[in-house]
Amino acid sequence: MEKAGMRRGRFWLWMVLGAASPLRAVPVDLRVVSSAPMDSGSNLEAVVAGPVVAGQGWKVAGPVAGLDPSLVMVTGAPVSARSLLMQLFFPGPGPDSYIGRFGIDVTTDAMPSAEARWMPLILEPASAADPSVNLNAVPVVMMEHRVAPFVVTLRARAPFDGITGFRLKAFPEKPSPGGKPRVAGDAAGSALQLPDDPAAATGDVPGRGPGGSFLLGGFRVESDTPRSSNLALGRQVYCSRQVQAGLPSRNLTDGFHATWSQPQTDAAQPEGFFQMDLGQIIPLDHLVVRRRPAPEGATPPAAYHVELLTESGGFDGTVVWRADRPAGRARRSADIIRADDGQGEFTGRRLIIHGQSVAGDQPQTAEIEVYPALKAEARSWLADDRLLAGTAGVRIPAGTRKLSFVPLCRTPAEGVHQCRWKLHGWSSDWQEAVLGAVVTLDPVPRPGEYRLEVQARHTDGVWDRTGLVSLVRAEPPWWNHAPSAVAVLLGSVVTAGAGGWFWFAHRLRRRLHRTEAHLELHRDRLRISRDMHDEIGARLTSIALLAERTQRQPDAAPRLLDDLAQQARTTVEALDTIVWAVNPRHDTVGGLQDYLCDYAPSYLAGGGMECRMDFRVSHPERPLALAVRHHLLMAAKEALQNAVKHSHGTLCTLTLTDQRNRLELGITDDGQGFGPEPPTGVSHTGMASMLQRLTEAGGSGEFLPGPDAKGACVRLIVPLEPF
């Protein structure tokens, strides 16, 4: 109980005294500009670039009268940070080839040099690669005898702004008669008193190597970044065991991956653990447990498990989430842990990492990072500059031409600016964007349902998986939407019915008026036909009687009588044609067809030609106006007459077809045809007369070669009224 109370008290002491820690570290680009002195075997570029190689670096053979060795380095760009981490590598070749006393200065001058304004860094307690090495936290660092090679890690905390250069300066020591240097004084003027050595030599040496030499193989600097979404930065970490000297548990949250911590062996604590308080219960996205890089063949880290509790340190609390990490998965230098790696709700306040080994160096961890659930989502939907309501579900109106939204995070975090989004069902690729900036979807998704997923990116480069998924529905046009389509269809049916009724009534009235006009015209035709028959018949009778009387008078010339008889017959034939034309019973396409069937064969036979007819009339009852029928018939007779007189052929074919709005009559013979070109001269009076008649009837005519370029073809076309 007493030991448990002491551990709890030590934990709260760490929580109260823990200082703010830097953020995620990044390397600083350095370049060496000068050194004094420099032996011929030095390679200054190897100090700031590339891997550390034994025997390579800044070499100083021994003391130089009136000169403290120094190395000046400039940064690639001005550095602004809250804290700095520096590492010095001493690769040998001798076990004592390192600097005994040194300090690190910085400058903000535009052109750093040995004469620049240098300010010493106030260093924190430093550590070396060998855990037993302890360094004093004063402007001047003093190191004891070590076995080479080894690494020294130093840290400095303060608001640094615009650092342009670093200077490493070695301070002299008084060598003892046995060759081991003794401290003579402090470069800052402080009293670092050592026992007098009456046997000390007179010369000052800068290094612990033979003759006061040293070899610096590498100098590296890391600085923090100004912002990070890591919740663990700067938080105090408590260890259930005593941590090893020089490796405090605060190394786990300082943002520098070069520092680490590990517990000492404690038989009373078979399983050690680290824990930290996040300050509040908060949903998490992922944890990162970083370890020191291990060389090939090294023993892999032991297994461990992670827990999240609802209470802060010092209370038992409730375990809400737990994950076991076997040794096989713990081999990686950066172990990313997510909610689905364990069981329970990935939410809590206290984080505990349990080691499952009694060894003193387990769990050996370099950094613990905690990243919250950002819960990115899409807001401020705009469709054609109109704001759409809702975030979990959005309805896009049909016909939208421009669609946009703004990605935001429900849980804001420092340094989080980037995000990505994917509209499942519309595109299979992630699209990156900036949080708070407008994202436009081009083209606008087609009608259907989609899922929009938005993920923010943490400052460690890992995409947050807690983004909210929004349901996006692009509305189809009304004709694809059943209720709207039914309503519109019913309205269309009613409108079409009403329109059809009015159209039918209007058409019925028009047909009624047309029928009345036709009846009136028929009456006129009947009267004209009757009058013509009576009048012309009487005259013909008189001509016949006159002829008979003339015969009874022998003195009359017989030739005159023959002429009178021929004239009478011609008059009767013309009268018959006129009577047919004005008869209303023949005002149809079928009436014209019957007349041609009766007239054409007899007329062509009288001229010595055979007649063939191909009449394909679909609606013989279709009306054919008197004027149109008369002009078409006269043109047809003219064409038949030309075939008999001029073609010198033996066969004439007549075709008659009716279409939607026209009637076409073709007359084709197998005679000599029209010649190279259709005749258009003044001598072809009959053809000109045909074209004139067809034009007056509202139609047209064509004169073409016959089939296989033999004979002639005349096409007569007249309009028909809609049927």
Summary of the structure (lengths in Angstrom):
residues: 723
radius of gyration: 57.2
end to end distance: 112.8
largest distance: 195.1
contacts: 2220
relative contact order: 0.07
helix: 26%
strand: 34%
